[in-house]
């Protein structure tokens, strides 16, 4: 019984890790987008 619960928990952990890796790789900037430099803080 404990082995079945352990396997199910392991599948959830691995599935969550793969989902996070997949979503992290999917957010890339398009080719024409350039980062804007920060201006000096004016107080």
C-alpha positions as CSV (number, residue, x, y, z in Angstrom):
1,X,0.0,0.0,0.0
2,X,2.8,2.4,0.9
3,X,4.6,1.7,-2.3
4,X,1.6,2.7,-4.4
5,X,1.3,6.0,-2.5
6,X,5.0,6.6,-2.9
7,X,4.9,5.9,-6.7
8,X,1.9,8.3,-7.1
9,X,3.7,11.0,-5.1
10,X,6.8,10.5,-7.2
11,X,4.8,10.9,-10.4
12,X,3.2,14.1,-9.2
13,X,6.6,15.5,-8.3
14,X,8.2,14.6,-11.6
15,X,5.2,15.8,-13.5
16,X,5.3,19.2,-11.7
17,X,9.0,19.5,-12.4
18,X,8.6,18.8,-16.1
19,X,5.7,21.2,-16.3
20,X,7.8,24.0,-14.7
21,X,10.7,23.3,-17.0
22,X,8.4,23.3,-20.1
23,X,6.8,26.6,-19.1
24,X,10.2,28.2,-18.3
25,X,11.5,27.4,-21.7
26,X,8.4,28.7,-23.6
27,X,8.7,32.3,-22.6
28,X,11.3,33.8,-24.9
29,X,11.4,37.3,-26.3
30,X,10.6,37.7,-30.0
31,X,13.5,38.7,-32.3
32,X,12.7,42.4,-32.7
33,X,12.3,43.1,-29.0
34,X,15.3,44.8,-27.3
35,X,15.7,45.4,-23.6
36,X,15.4,49.0,-22.5
37,X,18.2,50.4,-20.4
38,X,17.2,51.8,-17.0
39,X,17.4,55.5,-16.6
40,X,19.0,57.2,-13.6
41,X,16.8,57.5,-10.6
42,X,15.7,61.1,-10.3
43,X,14.7,62.0,-6.7
